[in-house]
């Protein structure tokens, strides 16, 4: 059994297109998630650097999502739609830890 996989799609987005990217991402995540998608985040950094990080249950779930989108996965497409050139990194999660929650 394979472990979790994190995809990171990154690009530099022009300041005048950042609101378009945020709106498109909000629309995307308002839809039902594909099977095996654990979480996804849109992150902004300095100087127009943006990332979409998505955690997948395993490589099979990622491959199934990719097969379902013959025009390409949604994250790179969002960046291209705002005139940015996306770069993709695929990372295998080797160790996973979550902070314990406090009892309420």
The first five atom37 places (N, CA, C, CB, O) and aatype in JSON, in Angstrom:
{
  "aatype": [20, 20, 20, 20, 20, 20, 20, 20, 20, 20, 20, 20, 20, 20, 20, 20, 20, 20, 20, 20, 20, 20, 20, 20, 20, 20, 20, 20, 20, 20, 20, 20, 20, 20, 20, 20, 20, 20, 20, 20, 20, 20, 20, 20, 20, 20, 20, 20, 20, 20, 20, 20, 20, 20, 20, 20, 20, 20, 20, 20, 20, 20, 20, 20, 20, 20, 20, 20, 20, 20, 20, 20, 20, 20, 20, 20, 20, 20, 20, 20, 20, 20, 20, 20, 20, 20, 20, 20, 20, 20, 20, 20, 20, 20, 20, 20, 20, 20, 20, 20, 20, 20, 20, 20],
  "atom_mask": [
    [1, 1, 1, 1, 1],
    [1, 1, 1, 1, 1],
    [1, 1, 1, 1, 1],
    [1, 1, 1, 1, 1],
    [1, 1, 1, 1, 1],
    [1, 1, 1, 1, 1],
    [1, 1, 1, 1, 1],
    [1, 1, 1, 1, 1],
    [1, 1, 1, 1, 1],
    [1, 1, 1, 1, 1],
    [1, 1, 1, 1, 1],
    [1, 1, 1, 1, 1],
    [1, 1, 1, 1, 1],
    [1, 1, 1, 1, 1],
    [1, 1, 1, 1, 1],
    [1, 1, 1, 1, 1],
    [1, 1, 1, 1, 1],
    [1, 1, 1, 1, 1],
    [1, 1, 1, 1, 1],
    [1, 1, 1, 1, 1],
    [1, 1, 1, 1, 1],
    [1, 1, 1, 1, 1],
    [1, 1, 1, 1, 1],
    [1, 1, 1, 1, 1],
    [1, 1, 1, 1, 1],
    [1, 1, 1, 1, 1],
    [1, 1, 1, 1, 1],
    [1, 1, 1, 1, 1],
    [1, 1, 1, 1, 1],
    [1, 1, 1, 1, 1],
    [1, 1, 1, 1, 1],
    [1, 1, 1, 1, 1],
    [1, 1, 1, 1, 1],
    [1, 1, 1, 1, 1],
    [1, 1, 1, 1, 1],
    [1, 1, 1, 1, 1],
    [1, 1, 1, 1, 1],
    [1, 1, 1, 1, 1],
    [1, 1, 1, 1, 1],
    [1, 1, 1, 1, 1],
    [1, 1, 1, 1, 1],
    [1, 1, 1, 1, 1],
    [1, 1, 1, 1, 1],
    [1, 1, 1, 1, 1],
    [1, 1, 1, 1, 1],
    [1, 1, 1, 1, 1],
    [1, 1, 1, 1, 1],
    [1, 1, 1, 1, 1],
    [1, 1, 1, 1, 1],
    [1, 1, 1, 1, 1],
    [1, 1, 1, 1, 1],
    [1, 1, 1, 1, 1],
    [1, 1, 1, 1, 1],
    [1, 1, 1, 1, 1],
    [1, 1, 1, 1, 1],
    [1, 1, 1, 1, 1],
    [1, 1, 1, 1, 1],
    [1, 1, 1, 1, 1],
    [1, 1, 1, 1, 1],
    [1, 1, 1, 1, 1],
    [1, 1, 1, 1, 1],
    [1, 1, 1, 1, 1],
    [1, 1, 1, 1, 1],
    [1, 1, 1, 1, 1],
    [1, 1, 1, 1, 1],
    [1, 1, 1, 1, 1],
    [1, 1, 1, 1, 1],
    [1, 1, 1, 1, 1],
    [1, 1, 1, 1, 1],
    [1, 1, 1, 1, 1],
    [1, 1, 1, 1, 1],
    [1, 1, 1, 1, 1],
    [1, 1, 1, 1, 1],
    [1, 1, 1, 1, 1],
    [1, 1, 1, 1, 1],
    [1, 1, 1, 1, 1],
    [1, 1, 1, 1, 1],
    [1, 1, 1, 1, 1],
    [1, 1, 1, 1, 1],
    [1, 1, 1, 1, 1],
    [1, 1, 1, 1, 1],
    [1, 1, 1, 1, 1],
    [1, 1, 1, 1, 1],
    [1, 1, 1, 1, 1],
    [1, 1, 1, 1, 1],
    [1, 1, 1, 1, 1],
    [1, 1, 1, 1, 1],
    [1, 1, 1, 1, 1],
    [1, 1, 1, 1, 1],
    [1, 1, 1, 1, 1],
    [1, 1, 1, 1, 1],
    [1, 1, 1, 1, 1],
    [1, 1, 1, 1, 1],
    [1, 1, 1, 1, 1],
    [1, 1, 1, 1, 1],
    [1, 1, 1, 1, 1],
    [1, 1, 1, 1, 1],
    [1, 1, 1, 1, 1],
    [1, 1, 1, 1, 1],
    [1, 1, 1, 1, 1],
    [1, 1, 1, 1, 1],
    [1, 1, 1, 1, 1],
    [1, 1, 1, 1, 1],
    [1, 1, 1, 1, 1]
  ],
  "atom_positions": [
    [[0.84, -1.17, 0.0], [0.0, 0.0, 0.0], [0.89, 1.24, 0.0], [-0.96, 0.0, 1.21], [1.85, 1.33, 0.77]],
    [[0.56, 2.19, -0.87], [1.36, 3.41, -0.91], [0.83, 4.41, 0.1], [1.36, 4.02, -2.32], [-0.33, 4.34, 0.52]],
    [[1.68, 5.33, 0.49], [1.3, 6.34, 1.47], [0.74, 7.58, 0.8], [2.47, 6.71, 2.33], [0.52, 7.61, -0.41]],
    [[0.52, 8.6, 1.6], [-0.04, 9.85, 1.1], [0.96, 10.55, 0.17], [-0.42, 10.76, 2.26], [2.17, 10.37, 0.26]],
    [[0.39, 11.37, -0.72], [1.16, 12.12, -1.69], [0.71, 13.57, -1.62], [1.0, 11.54, -3.13], [-0.48, 13.85, -1.56]],
    [[1.67, 14.49, -1.64], [1.36, 15.91, -1.66], [1.75, 16.47, -3.02], [2.08, 16.67, -0.51], [2.89, 16.31, -3.47]],
    [[0.8, 17.15, -3.66], [1.15, 17.86, -4.89], [1.25, 19.34, -4.54], [0.1, 17.61, -6.02], [0.47, 19.86, -3.74]],
    [[2.21, 19.99, -5.15], [2.36, 21.43, -4.98], [2.51, 22.05, -6.35], [3.58, 21.78, -4.06], [3.47, 21.78, -7.08]],
    [[1.54, 22.89, -6.69], [1.59, 23.61, -7.96], [1.86, 25.06, -7.61], [0.25, 23.44, -8.78], [1.13, 25.65, -6.81]],
    [[2.89, 25.63, -8.19], [3.28, 27.0, -7.83], [3.46, 27.84, -9.08], [4.57, 27.0, -6.99], [3.73, 27.33, -10.17]],
    [[3.32, 29.15, -8.88], [3.51, 30.1, -9.98], [3.61, 31.5, -9.42], [2.36, 30.01, -11.02], [3.2, 31.77, -8.28]],
    [[4.15, 32.39, -10.22], [4.15, 33.82, -9.89], [2.97, 34.41, -10.63], [5.52, 34.52, -10.3], [2.83, 34.27, -11.84]],
    [[2.1, 35.09, -9.87], [0.86, 35.66, -10.41], [0.95, 37.18, -10.34], [-0.39, 35.14, -9.63], [1.33, 37.75, -9.32]],
    [[0.61, 37.82, -11.44], [0.6, 39.29, -11.47], [-0.4, 39.82, -10.45], [0.27, 39.81, -12.9], [-1.48, 39.24, -10.27]],
    [[-0.05, 40.9, -9.8], [-0.89, 41.46, -8.73], [-2.31, 41.71, -9.21], [-0.28, 42.77, -8.21], [-3.26, 41.48, -8.45]],
    [[-2.48, 42.17, -10.43], [-3.82, 42.47, -10.92], [-4.66, 41.22, -11.21], [-3.72, 43.31, -12.17], [-5.85, 41.33, -11.49]],
    [[-4.06, 40.04, -11.15], [-4.78, 38.78, -11.4], [-4.97, 37.95, -10.14], [-4.05, 37.96, -12.43], [-5.62, 36.9, -10.18]],
    [[-4.42, 38.4, -9.0], [-4.51, 37.63, -7.76], [-5.95, 37.41, -7.32], [-3.73, 38.32, -6.67], [-6.29, 36.31, -6.89]],
    [[-6.79, 38.42, -7.4], [-8.2, 38.28, -7.0], [-8.91, 37.25, -7.87], [-8.93, 39.63, -7.08], [-9.76, 36.51, -7.39]],
    [[-8.56, 37.21, -9.16], [-9.15, 36.22, -10.07], [-8.75, 34.8, -9.64], [-8.7, 36.48, -11.53], [-9.57, 33.89, -9.67]],
    [[-7.48, 34.63, -9.25], [-7.01, 33.32, -8.79], [-7.75, 32.88, -7.54], [-5.5, 33.36, -8.52], [-8.2, 31.74, -7.45]],
    [[-7.88, 33.78, -6.58], [-8.58, 33.44, -5.33], [-10.03, 33.08, -5.61], [-8.51, 34.63, -4.33], [-10.54, 32.1, -5.06]],
    [[-10.69, 33.83, -6.45], [-12.1, 33.55, -6.78], [-12.24, 32.21, -7.48], [-12.67, 34.66, -7.67], [-13.16, 31.44, -7.17]],
    [[-11.35, 31.91, -8.41], [-11.42, 30.63, -9.13], [-11.14, 29.46, -8.19], [-10.41, 30.62, -10.3], [-11.78, 28.41, -8.31]],
    [[-10.2, 29.63, -7.26], [-9.9, 28.57, -6.3], [-11.1, 28.33, -5.38], [-8.65, 28.92, -5.48], [-11.46, 27.18, -5.1]],
    [[-11.71, 29.42, -4.89], [-12.9, 29.27, -4.03], [-14.01, 28.51, -4.76], [-13.42, 30.67, -3.57], [-14.68, 27.66, -4.18]],
    [[-14.19, 28.83, -6.03], [-15.21, 28.13, -6.83], [-14.85, 26.65, -6.96], [-15.33, 28.78, -8.23], [-15.72, 25.78, -6.85]],
    [[-13.58, 26.36, -7.19], [-13.13, 24.97, -7.33], [-13.38, 24.16, -6.07], [-11.65, 24.93, -7.69], [-13.92, 23.05, -6.14]],
    [[-13.01, 24.7, -4.91], [-13.14, 23.92, -3.67], [-14.56, 23.92, -3.12], [-12.19, 24.47, -2.62], [-14.85, 23.21, -2.15]],
    [[-15.45, 24.69, -3.71], [-16.86, 24.65, -3.32], [-17.54, 23.41, -3.9], [-17.6, 25.93, -3.77], [-18.61, 23.0, -3.44]],
    [[-16.93, 22.82, -4.91], [-17.46, 21.59, -5.53], [-17.06, 20.38, -4.67], [-16.92, 21.43, -7.0], [-16.15, 20.47, -3.84]],
    [[-17.74, 19.26, -4.88], [-17.33, 18.05, -4.16], [-15.88, 17.67, -4.5], [-18.28, 16.88, -4.49], [-15.46, 17.77, -5.65]],
    [[-15.14, 17.25, -3.49], [-13.76, 16.82, -3.7], [-13.74, 15.46, -4.39], [-12.99, 16.76, -2.36], [-14.63, 14.64, -4.17]],
    [[-12.74, 15.22, -5.22], [-12.57, 13.88, -5.8], [-12.25, 12.88, -4.69], [-11.45, 13.87, -6.88], [-11.71, 13.24, -3.64]],
    [[-12.59, 11.63, -4.92], [-12.24, 10.57, -3.96], [-10.75, 10.6, -3.7], [-12.68, 9.18, -4.49], [-9.94, 10.7, -4.62]],
    [[-10.38, 10.5, -2.43], [-8.98, 10.42, -2.06], [-8.31, 11.75, -1.81], [-8.24, 9.72, -3.11], [-7.15, 11.78, -1.38]],
    [[-8.99, 12.87, -2.06], [-8.41, 14.17, -1.75], [-8.62, 14.43, -0.27], [-9.05, 15.3, -2.63], [-9.76, 14.44, 0.2]],
    [[-7.54, 14.64, 0.47], [-7.61, 14.82, 1.92], [-7.78, 16.29, 2.27], [-6.34, 14.25, 2.58], [-8.64, 16.64, 3.09]],
    [[-6.97, 17.16, 1.67], [-7.06, 18.6, 1.93], [-6.38, 19.36, 0.8], [-6.42, 18.97, 3.3], [-5.56, 18.81, 0.07]],
    [[-6.75, 20.62, 0.67], [-6.14, 21.48, -0.34], [-6.11, 22.9, 0.19], [-6.92, 21.41, -1.69], [-7.04, 23.35, 0.86]],
    [[-5.02, 23.62, -0.12], [-4.86, 24.99, 0.35], [-4.27, 25.85, -0.75], [-3.98, 25.03, 1.59], [-3.39, 25.41, -1.5]],
    [[-4.76, 27.08, -0.83], [-4.17, 28.1, -1.69], [-3.34, 28.99, -0.79], [-5.27, 28.92, -2.49], [-3.86, 29.55, 0.18]],
    [[-2.07, 29.13, -1.1], [-1.13, 29.87, -0.25], [-0.49, 31.0, -1.04], [-0.05, 28.93, 0.31], [-0.12, 30.83, -2.2]],
    [[-0.37, 32.16, -0.4], [0.31, 33.27, -1.06], [1.58, 33.6, -0.29], [-0.61, 34.52, -1.15], [1.64, 33.48, 0.93]],
    [[2.58, 34.01, -1.04], [3.85, 34.4, -0.45], [4.23, 35.79, -0.92], [4.95, 33.39, -0.79], [3.38, 36.56, -1.39]],
    [[5.49, 36.1, -0.81], [5.97, 37.42, -1.21], [6.18, 37.5, -2.71], [7.26, 37.74, -0.49], [6.41, 36.49, -3.37]],
    [[6.11, 38.7, -3.22], [6.43, 38.99, -4.62], [5.6, 38.19, -5.61], [7.88, 38.72, -4.86], [6.11, 37.78, -6.66]],
    [[4.33, 37.97, -5.3], [3.42, 37.3, -6.24], [3.56, 35.8, -6.32], [3.62, 37.85, -7.57], [2.99, 35.18, -7.21]],
    [[4.31, 35.18, -5.4], [4.46, 33.73, -5.41], [3.24, 33.08, -4.75], [5.77, 33.31, -4.66], [2.87, 33.41, -3.63]],
    [[2.62, 32.17, -5.47], [1.42, 31.46, -5.01], [1.65, 29.97, -5.13], [0.17, 31.88, -5.81], [2.43, 29.51, -5.97]],
    [[0.95, 29.19, -4.27], [1.03, 27.72, -4.31], [-0.34, 27.13, -4.01], [2.09, 27.19, -3.29], [-1.11, 27.67, -3.22]],
    [[-0.61, 26.03, -4.64], [-1.74, 25.2, -4.26], [-1.15, 23.87, -3.82], [-2.79, 25.02, -5.46], [-0.54, 23.15, -4.62]],
    [[-1.33, 23.56, -2.54], [-0.86, 22.28, -2.0], [-2.07, 21.39, -1.77], [-0.04, 22.48, -0.68], [-3.06, 21.81, -1.16]],
    [[-1.99, 20.18, -2.26], [-3.1, 19.24, -2.14], [-2.56, 17.91, -1.64], [-3.85, 19.07, -3.49], [-1.62, 17.35, -2.21]],
    [[-3.17, 17.42, -0.58], [-2.77, 16.15, 0.01], [-3.73, 15.06, -0.47], [-2.75, 16.23, 1.56], [-4.94, 15.2, -0.36]],
    [[-3.16, 13.99, -1.0], [-3.93, 12.86, -1.53], [-3.73, 11.64, -0.65], [-3.51, 12.55, -2.98], [-2.66, 11.43, -0.09]],
    [[-4.76, 10.84, -0.55], [-4.73, 9.61, 0.24], [-3.6, 8.7, -0.2], [-6.07, 8.86, 0.13], [-2.91, 8.1, 0.62]],
    [[-3.42, 8.61, -1.51], [-2.35, 7.78, -2.06], [-2.17, 8.11, -3.54], [-2.65, 6.26, -1.87], [-2.94, 8.89, -4.11]],
    [[-1.18, 7.52, -4.15], [-0.88, 7.79, -5.57], [-2.02, 7.34, -6.47], [0.42, 7.08, -5.98], [-2.27, 7.97, -7.5]],
    [[-2.71, 6.28, -6.11], [-3.83, 5.8, -6.92], [-4.94, 6.85, -7.0], [-4.39, 4.48, -6.35], [-5.54, 7.04, -8.05]],
    [[-5.21, 7.53, -5.88], [-6.24, 8.58, -5.88], [-5.81, 9.75, -6.77], [-6.5, 9.07, -4.44], [-6.63, 10.29, -7.51]],
    [[-4.55, 10.13, -6.7], [-4.03, 11.2, -7.56], [-4.13, 10.8, -9.02], [-2.58, 11.53, -7.19], [-4.58, 11.6, -9.85]],
    [[-3.73, 9.58, -9.35], [-3.8, 9.11, -10.73], [-5.23, 9.07, -11.24], [-3.16, 7.72, -10.85], [-5.49, 9.4, -12.4]],
    [[-6.17, 8.68, -10.39], [-7.58, 8.64, -10.79], [-8.1, 10.04, -11.08], [-8.44, 7.97, -9.68], [-8.84, 10.24, -12.04]],
    [[-7.72, 11.01, -10.26], [-8.14, 12.39, -10.51], [-7.58, 12.88, -11.82], [-7.69, 13.3, -9.36], [-8.29, 13.5, -12.62]],
    [[-6.31, 12.62, -12.06], [-5.67, 13.07, -13.31], [-6.37, 12.46, -14.53], [-4.17, 12.69, -13.32], [-6.55, 13.13, -15.54]],
    [[-6.77, 11.2, -14.43], [-7.45, 10.52, -15.54], [-8.84, 11.12, -15.78], [-7.57, 9.02, -15.27], [-9.35, 11.07, -16.9]],
    [[-9.44, 11.67, -14.74], [-10.79, 12.24, -14.86], [-10.78, 13.61, -15.53], [-11.42, 12.35, -13.49], [-11.85, 14.11, -15.9]],
    [[-9.62, 14.23, -15.7], [-9.51, 15.56, -16.3], [-8.62, 15.49, -17.54], [-8.95, 16.58, -15.28], [-7.43, 15.78, -17.45]],
    [[-9.19, 15.1, -18.7], [-8.36, 14.98, -19.9], [-7.7, 16.3, -20.31], [-9.21, 14.46, -21.04], [-6.68, 16.28, -21.0]],
    [[-8.26, 17.44, -19.9], [-7.66, 18.74, -20.21], [-6.58, 19.13, -19.22], [-8.72, 19.79, -20.24], [-6.03, 20.23, -19.31]],
    [[-6.29, 18.26, -18.29], [-5.29, 18.54, -17.26], [-5.93, 18.82, -15.92], [-4.43, 19.72, -17.67], [-7.07, 19.26, -15.86]],
    [[-5.22, 18.56, -14.83], [-5.74, 18.78, -13.49], [-6.12, 20.24, -13.25], [-4.72, 18.33, -12.46], [-5.57, 21.14, -13.89]],
    [[-7.04, 20.47, -12.33], [-7.53, 21.83, -12.09], [-6.48, 22.82, -11.58], [-8.64, 21.77, -11.11], [-6.48, 23.97, -12.03]],
    [[-5.6, 22.44, -10.68], [-4.67, 23.41, -10.07], [-3.78, 24.09, -11.12], [-3.8, 22.71, -9.03], [-3.72, 25.32, -11.15]],
    [[-3.08, 23.34, -11.98], [-2.27, 24.03, -12.99], [-3.13, 24.88, -13.94], [-1.47, 23.01, -13.8], [-2.71, 25.94, -14.38]],
    [[-4.33, 24.39, -14.23], [-5.22, 25.12, -15.12], [-5.61, 26.48, -14.52], [-6.48, 24.29, -15.42], [-5.68, 27.48, -15.24]],
    [[-5.87, 26.52, -13.2], [-6.2, 27.8, -12.55], [-5.08, 28.82, -12.75], [-6.46, 27.59, -11.05], [-5.35, 29.98, -13.04]],
    [[-3.86, 28.39, -12.59], [-2.74, 29.32, -12.78], [-2.63, 29.77, -14.23], [-1.42, 28.65, -12.34], [-2.42, 30.96, -14.5]],
    [[-2.78, 28.84, -15.16], [-2.71, 29.23, -16.58], [-3.82, 30.22, -16.93], [-2.82, 27.99, -17.47], [-3.6, 31.13, -17.73]],
    [[-5.01, 30.06, -16.34], [-6.13, 30.95, -16.63], [-5.88, 32.38, -16.17], [-7.39, 30.42, -15.97], [-6.51, 33.3, -16.68]],
    [[-4.97, 32.58, -15.22], [-4.64, 33.94, -14.79], [-3.3, 34.4, -15.36], [-4.6, 34.01, -13.25], [-2.69, 35.35, -14.87]],
    [[-2.84, 33.71, -16.41], [-1.65, 34.12, -17.13], [-0.33, 33.75, -16.49], [-1.68, 35.56, -17.3], [0.7, 34.33, -16.82]],
    [[-0.34, 32.79, -15.57], [0.88, 32.36, -14.89], [1.33, 31.0, -15.43], [0.66, 32.3, -13.36], [0.53, 30.22, -15.93]],
    [[2.63, 30.73, -15.31], [3.21, 29.46, -15.77], [3.42, 28.56, -14.56], [4.56, 29.7, -16.52], [4.34, 28.79, -13.77]],
    [[2.58, 27.52, -14.4], [2.68, 26.68, -13.2], [3.85, 25.69, -13.26], [1.4, 25.92, -13.01], [4.24, 25.22, -14.33]],
    [[4.38, 25.39, -12.08], [5.38, 24.34, -11.9], [4.8, 23.34, -10.91], [6.76, 24.93, -11.38], [4.14, 23.73, -9.94]],
    [[5.03, 22.07, -11.15], [4.46, 21.01, -10.31], [5.54, 20.26, -9.57], [3.63, 20.04, -11.15], [6.57, 19.9, -10.15]],
    [[5.31, 20.03, -8.28], [6.17, 19.15, -7.48], [5.28, 18.06, -6.91], [6.91, 19.95, -6.33], [4.16, 18.33, -6.46]],
    [[5.76, 16.85, -6.91], [5.06, 15.69, -6.37], [5.93, 15.11, -5.26], [4.74, 14.61, -7.49], [7.08, 14.72, -5.49]],
    [[5.37, 15.07, -4.05], [6.15, 14.67, -2.88], [5.47, 13.52, -2.15], [6.35, 15.86, -1.92], [4.26, 13.56, -1.91]],
    [[6.25, 12.5, -1.8], [5.73, 11.41, -1.0], [5.82, 11.8, 0.48], [6.52, 10.09, -1.27], [6.87, 12.23, 0.95]],
    [[4.71, 11.64, 1.2], [4.69, 11.94, 2.63], [5.34, 10.76, 3.36], [3.23, 12.21, 3.14], [4.84, 9.64, 3.29]],
    [[6.42, 11.03, 4.05], [7.15, 9.97, 4.76], [6.76, 9.9, 6.24], [8.65, 10.19, 4.63], [6.71, 8.82, 6.82]],
    [[6.5, 11.05, 6.85], [6.09, 11.12, 8.25], [4.99, 12.16, 8.34], [7.3, 11.46, 9.2], [5.09, 13.23, 7.75]],
    [[3.95, 11.84, 9.09], [2.81, 12.75, 9.23], [2.51, 12.91, 10.71], [1.56, 12.22, 8.45], [2.41, 11.92, 11.44]],
    [[2.35, 14.14, 11.16], [2.04, 14.4, 12.56], [1.05, 15.55, 12.64], [3.32, 14.72, 13.37], [1.14, 16.5, 11.87]],
    [[0.11, 15.46, 13.56], [-0.89, 16.5, 13.77], [-0.86, 16.86, 15.25], [-2.31, 16.02, 13.33], [-0.79, 16.0, 16.12]],
    [[-0.93, 18.16, 15.52], [-0.93, 18.61, 16.91], [-2.15, 18.05, 17.62], [-0.91, 20.16, 17.0], [-3.25, 18.05, 17.05]],
    [[-1.99, 17.58, 18.84], [-3.16, 17.06, 19.57], [-4.13, 18.2, 19.87], [-2.72, 16.35, 20.89], [-3.72, 19.33, 20.14]],
    [[-5.4, 17.88, 19.82], [-6.4, 18.9, 20.14], [-6.67, 18.88, 21.64], [-7.71, 18.65, 19.33], [-6.6, 17.84, 22.3]],
    [[-6.98, 20.04, 22.16], [-7.31, 20.17, 23.58], [-8.74, 19.74, 23.8], [-7.1, 21.62, 24.08], [-9.62, 20.08, 23.01]],
    [[-9.01, 18.98, 24.87], [-10.41, 18.64, 25.17], [-11.21, 19.91, 25.47], [-10.49, 17.66, 26.35], [-10.7, 20.84, 26.09]],
    [[-12.44, 19.93, 25.03], [-13.27, 21.11, 25.25], [-14.15, 20.96, 26.42], [-14.09, 21.42, 24.06], [-14.92, 21.87, 26.74]]
  ]
}
